[in-house]
Amino acid sequence: MYALPEADIDQRRAVLAGGRVGCVSALRRVGVWGGLDRALHIHVPASASRLHLDEIAALGRSAEIRRTDKAFWAEPGRPRVHWQRANAPTARSWAYDWLVDPMSALRQAVLCLDDEHAIAAIDSALRKKVVRDHDLESLFTSLPRRLQRMRLELDPAADSGPESIVRVRMRRAGFEVEPQASIPGSSDLDLLINGVVGLDIDSRAWHTGEEQTSWDYGKTLQSFAFGRPTLRILPHHIFDLWPSTLAAISRVVSDAEELHRLRRMNRNRSTG
């Protein structure tokens, strides 16, 4: 197999293995959430042999190239190989670029990721219109029965993978969660918990710079002005510190609900 000189490092690595960039690595190229694994994922035919994995492991993006949402190349190291059925075709336009088509990549990603990241990937694919609502039937028909329950937890209103994951975690913890709740005079809150506490999930990719920081602070103040205390968290608080993060959110929600209850009691007394 051969790759054109224009092929990037991950495409060349996939070609060296006799396969294509696939799974979460292919999804990231079209802006879809692919979880936290930064290894290169490749799809190879079930009959493939001599994959040259040791050679591929030594290749990867230069240390001088900082990974960003647009520079999506995988980390150096041994790739993750997904063996595909001989009758698993990919669309010709993607095959020419040594990429798996998005639907094939999404199906493999759902099998590869844990369920909360898989839900986030499907949410993201729907949000980005990489797949459509009518594609879900085909997707879930091809998945094992144990994964069918995920369909009930999808919500493409989420604006990012971390938002989807927090929504899933909070709902599983027993909270009511409304994505993209409006604030008059500002942008929507990422999540509204139990109707009383806003939650915004920031990232250094999109929430840096003086103008954006000023907007974020203003949005938080606006939310408080409308009686909705709001917390701001980073991906670090989700993926590294979730127990303490959940405890903090729960406490703020509990306090807000108690304040609402006391205010209702006072209003009832004053009108009684």
N, C-alpha and C positions, 0 to 999 in steps of 0.2 A: 504494500500500500504506500501511497505517496501523498504528501501534503504540499500545497503551494507555498511559496516563500511568504505570502501574506498571512499564513496561519500563525496564530499566537502560540505561546509555549504550551498551554494545556491541550490545544488541538494537536500539536506535534507529539505530545506525550501519548495522547489517545491513539493516534495513527501508529506510533511505535508498537503499541500493544495490539494492533489490528482491530481496534474498536472505535467508539465514538464517545465524546464527552456526554455524560448522561446524568440521570438522577438529580441530586441537588445542585451539582455543578452546572448542568444545563439550565435549570430553573433560574439560577442567579443571573444568567446572561439575559434573561427577559424580565428582570426586575422582580422575580417572585422569591418569597422567603424560602430559604433553604436550611434553616437550623443553624447550629453553631459549629458543625464539623467543617473544617477548612481543607480537608484532604480532597484530592481529585477523585471524582467518581466517574468510572467509565463503564459503558456497556460493550460486551463482547459476545460474539455468537457462541452458542453452547459447544460448538465443535472447535473453538479456537484453542491453539496451543502455542508454546514458545512466546509468551507474552512480554518477555524482556522486562520484567518488573524491577529487577535490580538496576537496570539502566534508567528506567523511568523514575525510580526513587531518588536518583542523584540529580534529576532535573527539576526545575521549578522557577518561580518568579525570582528576580534578583532581589537581594536584601535591600537594595537602594530604592526599590519601587514600593511605595506605601500602598497597602491594600485599601481601596475605597469602594463605594457603591458602583463605580464605573470601571475600576481596575479590579476585576473579580477573580483574577487568576488564583489557583489553589496554592497551598503551601507545598514546598518540596517534601518528598517522602514517598513512601509506598502508597500507590493509589488503592482505592476501594473498587473492586471488580464485581460487576453484576453480570451474571451469565444469562443471556437471553435466548428464548426459544428460536429455533430456525425460522419459524413463521411469524416472527414479530417484526414487521416492516417499519420503516420510518419514512416520513414524507420526503420526497426527492429533494426539495429545496433545502431541507435541513441536512440531509445526508451528504450533499455536496460540500457542506461546511464542517463535516465530521462532528455533527451535533445530533443528538436524539431529539425528536420533535417534542413539544411541550407536554402533550397528553401522555406519551410514553414515559417521559421524565417524571411527570407528576405521579403516575401510578407507581413507579419504582420508588419514588421518594416517600410515598405513604407507607410502603412496605419497609423502608429503610429507617425512617424516623420514628421516635416515640409518638404517642398519639397526640399530645398537645402541640408538638411541632408539626405533625402531619396536618392537623386541623388548621394551623396557622398557614401552612403552605397552600392548602386548598382555598382558604379565605383570600389569600394574597393573589392566587391565580384568577379567582373570580373578580376580585377588585380591579386587577390590571387588565381584565378581559382577555387574558391568555387562554382561558377556557370559558365557556358559557354555561348558563344554568342547564341547558339541555344536554350538556356533556356529562353532567353528574351521574345520570342513569348509567351511561356506558362505563364510567369510572368505577362506580360502586358495584356494578355487575361483575366486574373483573377482579374485585378484591375478595379476600376471605371473609366468611361470615362474621368472624370475631371483630372485624373493623367496621361493620355496617352501622354500629351505634354512633360513630363519629358524625354521621350525616345530620343527626339531631343537634349537634353542637356548632354547626357552621354558621358564620355570620360575616359576609363580605363587607359589612360596614366598617370593619376594623381597618385602620389606616396603616398598620404595620404588623409585622410578625409578633413583636413583644406585646402589642395591644391585644391581639388574639389570645396569646398565651395567658395574660393576666385575666382577661375575660373568662376564659375556661376555668382557670384556677379559682377565681372568686365565685363563680356560679357553683362549682363543685363544692366549695366551702359553705354554700347555703345563702349567698348574697344575691340580691337582684341587681343586675347590671344592665345599664342602657348605654350602648355605644354612641358616640358622636352626639352628645347632648348639647343643645344650643345654649349660648349665653348671649343675651341681647347686647349688641354693640361690640362683640368680639367673635373670635373663631370658636368652633365647637370644642367642648371638653372631650378628651379621648374616651373617658368612661364616667358614668354617674352611678355611684354605689348606693343602693337602697333609697334612691331619690333624694339623698341629703348631702352626700360628699362627692366632690369632683376628684378625678384622678387624671393627671396628664403624665404621659410617658415620654421623656425627652431622650434625645440621642445627640452625641457630639457631632454627628454628621449634619444634623439639621437645626440644632439649637445652639449655635455659636455665633459670634459676631455681635456688635453692639446693638444693631437694629433688631435682630431676632430676640436677643436677651431682653431688651426693653419691651418688646411685644409680649413676651412670655410673662414678665412681671406684671404688666398691665392687665393681661388676661386673668391672672390669679387675683389681683385686686378687684377686678370687675365681678368675678365669681363671688368673692366675699361680699361685695356690695349687694348682690342679689340673694344673699343668705345661704350661699353654698360654699362652705369651707373647702379648699382644694389643696391636694397634695401633689407634688411633682417628684417623680422618681426617675432613675436611670436604669438602663438594662442591667447594670451591675447589681442593683437592688432586687431584680427579678431572678437572675440566674445564679447569683452567689450568696445573696442574703435574704432569700425569700421568707423563711420563718419569722425573722424579726420585722421584715417589711409587712407581712400579713398581720402580725400582731399590732403594728402601728396603725395600719389602715382600719383594722377592727376596732381599735380604741377610739379613733376619731369618729368613726361611724356610730359607735355606741353613744359617745358624748353628744353628737349632733342629734341623734334620735331622742335622747333624754331631754335635751334643750327644747326640741319641738314638742315633746309631751308636756313639759312644764308650762310652756307658752299656751298650749291649748287649755290646760287646766286653769290658768290665770284668766284667759278670755272667757271661759265658761263661768267662772266666779263673778267676773265683772258684769256679765250680762244676765246672771241668775237672779 
